[in-house]
Amino acid sequence: MTKLPVLDVRALRKTFTLHLREGLQLPVLHGVSLSVHRGECLALVGPSGQGKSTLMKCLYGSYGADAGEILVHGADGRTLDLVSATPQQLLALRRRALAYVSQFLRVLPRVSALEVVAERAMTAGETDEQRARARAAELLSRLNLPQGLWGLPPATFSGGEQQRVNIARGFIAPAELLLLDEPTASLDALNRRVVVQLIEEAKARGTAIVGIFHDEEVREAVASRCHTMASAPAVSSHEHKEAA
């Protein structure tokens, strides 16, 4: 019997309406279909503007889709379609099975870097506070973030330092599906190698990964295969429709 993929995207469509531009329609995703199995890293490739980051936000539930399905098949046998999921179902999935490393770290002000990372592990129900903090310290150390910064809010950090906190938060708790949007963009060569190691370890644990890697060296090191995003059709507007 063929095992179900962790992620199964079918005919996904997403169009943005620019209301300040007389209803200009901007189609970004137009029938995207892909699947990712346990232990795979699928790299999204294609020129800028082809919808890679938009797709990632749809996979995380930050953007709603106009049509299609985003099926997440859990290890517990449950399947959830993120296109029709309730907010409560989406939050529960994020707690137990879905992690996301975006290009930007968004956290509460005045919360220390160590707490930002440890909180993810506790939210996922993986461990108690003491063990979560120990695991957070291990990851921050591995990512070469100076210990003197661990007790400070990440908002005061440089872009590369913030990204290391973001990466540690994404990897601290085991996830069935991990989304990586340019995880190494602000990192030096040493920390890029650390991230490659973290990705390989996650794959070995059976995590399914979808990633955007503009760094070709990183992509070649971690990607099991690539999915090329198709070009979007030309935009349209109410004016164009009336003129036609």
N, C-alpha and C positions, 0 to 999 in steps of 0.2 A: 504494500500500500504506500503510495507517494505521500510524504509528509507535507503538510501545509506550510507555506512560507510564513514567516513572522509578519511580514507586511505585504499586502496585495492591493495595489492601486489600479483602479479600472476606469478608463475613459474620463479622467478628471478634467474639469473645466473651471476656469476662473477668469472673470472679466471685471475690470475696475471701471466705474462710471465717474467721470470727472465733472461734477455738478457745476463747478466754477468755469468750466469750458463748454457751456451749452450742451451738457449731456454727452460729451465725447466719450465713446466706448473704447476702452483699451484692453483688448483680449491678451491675456498673458499665458494662461495654460489652456490648451485646446486638445483634449483627448489624451492626456498623459496616462500611460499604463506601464507598470513595472512591478516586480516582486523581489523580495529579499528574504533569504533563508537564514537560519541560525549559522553563526560563524562567518557570514559574508560581510564584506564592505563594498557597497555599491557607490561609486563616485559619479556625481552628476557633472557633466561636462557640456561645454558650449560657450559661445561668446556672451559677454555681459548683456543683460536685457532680455535673455531668453527664458526667464522665470525660475531660475534655480532657487533663489532665496524665497520667492513666493511659494514654490512647492514645499520647501522646508517648513514655512510658517503654516501651510495647510496641514502638513503631516503632524505638526505639534498642536494644531487646533487654534492657533492665533488668528488665522484667516478662515472664514467659511468658504466652502466651494459652491459653485453654481450648479454643478451636476457631476455625476460619477460616484465612485465609492473609494473609501480609504479603509480597508479592512485590516485590523490588527488581530492576529490569531494568537491568543495567549497560551502559555505553557499549561495553564489550568484547563484548557479546552474551550474557553470562552472566546467568542469573536465579537469585536466591537467595530461598527462602522462610524468613523469619526465625522463623516459628513452629516449624519443624522443623530449623533450622540448628544445627550443632554450635558449641560455644564457640569453636573455632578458626576456623570460617568467619565467625562474627560479628566476632571481633577483626580478621580480615583485611579485612572490609568496612569497619569503622570506620577502619582505617588508610588505605585507598585511596579511599573514596567517601562515607563517612557522617560528618557532623559534627553536634554537638548543643550548643546554648547553653541551659543549664538556668537555673533561678532562683537556684541556689546554686553557688559555686565550691568544688570539692573537689580539693585538690592536696596534694602531700607537704609537710610542714613544712620550714622553712629553705631552701626553693627560691625564688629570686628571681622577681619578676613577669616580668622579661625572659626568664628561662629557661623559665618556665611556658608562655609564649606560643610561644617559639621551638621548644620540644620538640615541639609539635604538628606543625609544618612538617617537622621532621626525621623524625618517626615516619611521616608520610605519604609520605616518600621524595621530597619535592619539591625539596630543596636541601641544601647543606652547612651546617655550623654557622654559619659567618660570614655567609652570605646569610640564613639563618634569623633570626639575631639582628638583622640590619639591617632585615629585614621586620617583626620584632616591634617594634623601636624606632619604625618608621614608623607602625604601627597604634596603639601606645600614645600617640604624639605626636598623632596625628589624633583620638584619643579624649580628648585633653586631660588625660591622666594626668601629673602633674608628674614631670619626669625624675629628681628626687631620690628618687622611690619605686621606680624601676625595679629597683634592686638589692636591694630589701627583700622579705621574704616577704609575700604577699598576706594572710595570716592577720592581719596587723597593721593592715589597711586598713579604711576605712569600707565600708558596704554598697555604695554607689555606685561607689567605687574598685574593689572586688572585681569588681563586675559589668562594669566596663570591661575588666578583665583577661580575664574570662570571654568577653566578646564578641570581643576581639582574638584569643583562642585559637581560637574557633569559625570566624573568618573568615580566618585566616592561610593556610590551605591550600585550594586549590580542592576543592570537594566536589560530587558528583553529586546528593546529597540532604542538605539542611540542615534541622535541626529547631530551632525557636526557641520556647522557653517563657518568655514574658514578658520579652523581652530588654531592654526599656526601663523596667521597673518602678521601678528605683531611680535613674533618671537625670534630670538637669535638662534644660531645653528645648534647650540647645545640643547636648548629647550625644545626645539623642533624634534630632535632625536628622542627626547624623553616622551613626547606626545606620540611619536611613531611606536615606541615600546608599549605605551598604555593602550593604544589601539590594537596592537597585536595581542596583548594579554586579554583584552575584552573579546576579541574574535575567538580566542582559544577557549574562553568560558562559554561560548555559544551565543554571544550577543550579535544581533543583526544591526548593521550600521549603514546609514545613508550619509554621505558627506560631500561637501564642496571643498575642493582643494585646488587653489590656483597655483600652488607650488607644485610643479610637475614632479620633482624629486620625492616629495612626500606622497603624492598621489600614486606614483609607481611603486612605492614601498608598501602601501597599505591596501590598495584597491584590489578586490577580487575580480571585478569587472567594472565597466563604465556604461552609463546611460547618457546618450547625447540628447539634449533638449532640442526640440524642433523649433524652427522660426515661427513667430506669431504672425497671423494674418494682419493686413493693414487695418488701421483704426477706422472707426466710422462714427458719425454723429447724427443727431436729429436733422441737422441742416442737410447733410449728404442724402439722407433718406428722402427728404422733401424734394431736393433737387432732382433725384432720380425719378 
